[in-house]
Amino acid sequence: MCRERTLVVVKPGNEHLIPCIKDILRVHGLQVAREERVWLTVEQVGELYSNKRAWTFYTELVAYLTSGYSYVWVVGGENAVAETLKLKGKTHSPFGIRGLYGKDFIHNVFHCSDTRVEVEREMRILLEEDHNGTLEDSSSG
């Protein structure tokens, strides 16, 4: 087992789901160690999803992700990257956070990093400070 961190984005229009999503993470041994409310720019979305620019829905994806506040979390726990990916689930599956709360392929509620390398890259894109440090517990005083 490896204690690590990952990045999660709760996409615009889903503020009401934050308590539910945090509960799902917590039940699976994951904690939100840092959270920021961020209005993503076209540039940030372009960098975050640079591998999807050729997709036919890319313009719609950018419009959605820049339409309101997103909630960017650093989540920590044992095998956080793999566990969060499992909890995310597939967009068109009845299982996982996307299956429970997602509306369609674009409005799927939840993004999380796919690999440890992606965690660091996405943190640099979405969070203002460099986060190459140890995981801090936000509940400690």
N, C-alpha and C positions, 0 to 999 in steps of 0.2 A: 504494500500500500504506500501511496505517495501523497503527502500533503502538498497541494498545489493550488493555483488560482486560475480562474478563467474570466472571460468577459461576457456579459449578458446585456442585451438591449431589449427593453420592453418598448415596443414601437408605438407611434402616436395613436391617441384615442383609446388607449387601454389602461389608463390610470386606475380605473375601478377594479382591475384584475390584479393589481400589485399585491394586496394582502394574500390572495389565493396563490399566486405564483411563489411568493416568499414562503408560504406554508409548505408548498410542495417541495421546494428546495430544502427547507429545514428538516422535514420528515426524512429526507434522504441524506442527512448529515452535512448539508451544505449551508453556508452562511453568507449573507451579504456583508462584505467587509468595508465596502465603500459604495456610495451611490451619488450620482449627479443627474440633475435634470438638464437636458441639453436640447436645444433646437438645432438639429443637424443642418449643415450647409450642403449645397450641391457638390462642392469640392470634397467634403468628407464622405458623402455617400458614394461619389465616384471612386474615391480611393478604396473605401471599404468593399465595394462590389465591383472592383475593376475587372474581375474575371467573368462578369456577367454582362458586360457592355454590348455584346453581340446578341443577347437574348431579345426577343421581340417585345417583352414586357418591361425592358429596362427603363424606359422613359416614365412609365406608370409607377414603377418602383421608386424612382428618384422623387417624383411628385409626391407620393405618399409619405416617404420618409422625411421630407422637408416640409410637411404640412402642419406640423405641431411638435410639441415637446416629446422627446423620447427619454427614457430613464436608463442610464448607463450604469451598470453595476460591476464591481469586481467581486466575484464570488469565490470563496475558498472552501476547501475540504479535501478529504481523501479522494484522489483521482478525479478532481473537480472537472477537468475537461471532458473526460469520457462519461462521467455521471450526468453532467448537464446536457450533453448531446443525447443521451438516452432519454432524459426527462423531456427534452424538446420534442422528440417524436417527429414523424413525417407530416408534412402539410396535409396530405390526403388520407391520413390514417385516423381512425377513431381514438387512437392512443396518444398519450403525451400531451404536453401543454398546447402545442399547435392543434392537435386533434380535438382537444376539449374546447378551446377558445377561438381558434382561427376561423376567419370567415371564408377565405379563398387563398389562392397561391400567393398573392401580393400582401393581403391583409392577414398575415399569419401570426401576429402578436409578438413573436419572440425570435430573437437572433442570439446565437452563442458561437463562440470561437470553436473551430474544428480541431485545432492542434495547439500545442504549446507555443510554437513559432507564431501562429496566427494571434494568439493572446497578446503577445508583446507588440506585434504590428498594429493590431486593432486598438490597443491602449494608446499607442502613439498618435493614431488618427483621431480618436474620439475623446480622449482626456487631455487636458491642457498640460499637465505635468508629466515628466518621465516617471514611470512606475517600476523601474528595475530594482525593486527592493523586496523585502520580505513581506509576507502577508500579515497585515495587522488586523486584529479583531476590533471591529467598530463598537462592540459592546463593552470593552474595557474602558475605564475611566481615566 
